[in-house]
Amino acid sequence: MELWSKLRNLDAYPKVNEDFYSRTLSGGLITIFSSLAILLLFFSEIRLYLYSATESKLTVDTSRGERLHINFDVTFPALPCSLVAVDTMDVSGEQHYDIKHDIIKKRIDHLGNVIESRKDGVGAPKIERPLQKHGGRLDHNEVYCGSCYGSEESDDQCCNSCEEVRDAYRKKGWALGNVELIDQCKREGFVQRLKDEQGEGCNIHGFVNVNKVAGNFHFAPGKSLEQSFNFLQDLLNIQPENYNISHKINKLSFGEEFPGVVNPLDGVEWTQDNSNGLTGMYQYFVKVVPTIYTDIRGRKIYSNQFSVTEHFREAIGYPRPPPGVYFFYEFSPIKVDFTEENTSLLHFLTNICAIVGGIFTVAGIIDSFVYHGHRVIKKKMEIGKLG
């Protein structure tokens, strides 16, 4: 019994007999408002506890020798698919022209409706086997050697593509006549595709894989097309000066998507002013910031964020800039680390106790102030009446 008596003496919450309670209207109102405040803050803490918060920090990017996926989806409303190609080059000297793998082109009409969708480089006309230099068709296991149609510089020279025939004629100083009669040009179906796609637009989407160094990728006339304008001008009246580079960027990202990422060029549209009859280079200068996103389960997403500025360079002066849409990118030496973190249970319980205890204490102070203030005012009024 003595032990229980000592434990009762340690009670920090002595109980008051209900006969000594004095309940007031103001106390009831303060209790209601304080209870609502406790509930509001309690559910707010529950939400913060259940949903992760993202912490960020900056570090120096020391990665080397990595590759980067550049994902794109661009629409050219007035540019046929056969007149646009994807090229890449970087400061290390790596260059790729007329990239066709992992790229899909969609032919669209003037209303934006899809006419045809195909993987680039797939879907060329199926024409009979190549014509050999000796006049016969290519037989099984025979090495192909196409005719240069009289422009050979030696007996063993072969022209295996439309471009090689054109180069041979140019070296001789001859004019290339009817291109459609050249077997190599006919098989490649290039001229026929240009004729079929006049007045159309093109949507091109896919990705390119580049070195993680400064460089550029662009949508411009393919190298073979750019060198073939001499005969195309007469055949189809296609000239670099008439190259319409109006475009809309539906999607552009560097690397894998991660939660909360904002790609500033998504949905950006630019229309070429045809009043002066000039085209040019539309340039995007992109600053890429390497980013690592770590989710709540510890899975890392290696990606990038970027900022961008734009500039249009008219095709005036000499040498004239090649027409097209160019993206020049460089990398920031600073890397951003985003990490998802949940509030710990102990932190959550501490906040709950602070909310309940804090509001209860503040409400008690307010109630005491109101109660005693009301008594003082009431007492003075009674004294005033008696006087």
Salt bridges, closest charged atoms under 4 A:
GLU2 OE2 - LYS6 NZ 3.82
ASP11 OD2 - LYS15 NZ 3.31
ASP61 OD2 - LYS212 NZ 3.65
GLU66 OE1 - LYS212 NZ 3.33
ASP87 OD2 - HIS218 NE2 3.29
GLU94 OE2 - ARG67 NH1 3.57
GLU94 OE2 - HIS96 NE2 3.00
ASP102 OD2 - HIS101 ND1 3.21
GLU116 OE1 - ARG107 NH1 2.85
GLU116 OE1 - ARG118 NH1 3.52
ASP120 OD2 - LYS105 NZ 3.57
GLU128 OE2 - ARG137 NH2 2.97
GLU142 OE2 - HIS134 NE2 3.09
GLU163 OE2 - ARG166 NH2 3.16
ASP167 OD1 - ARG166 NH2 3.50
ASP167 OD1 - ARG170 NH1 3.16
GLU180 OE2 - LYS195 NZ 3.00
ASP183 OD1 - ARG137 NH1 3.08
ASP183 OD2 - ARG187 NE 3.15
GLU197 OE2 - ARG107 NE 3.89
GLU197 OE2 - ARG118 NH2 3.70
GLU200 OE2 - ARG107 NH2 2.68
GLU241 OE2 - ARG320 NH1 2.71
GLU257 OE2 - LYS251 NZ 3.57
ASP266 OD2 - LYS251 NZ 3.10
ASP295 OD2 - ARG297 NH2 3.69
ASP295 OD2 - ARG299 NE 3.43
GLU330 OE2 - LYS287 NZ 3.34
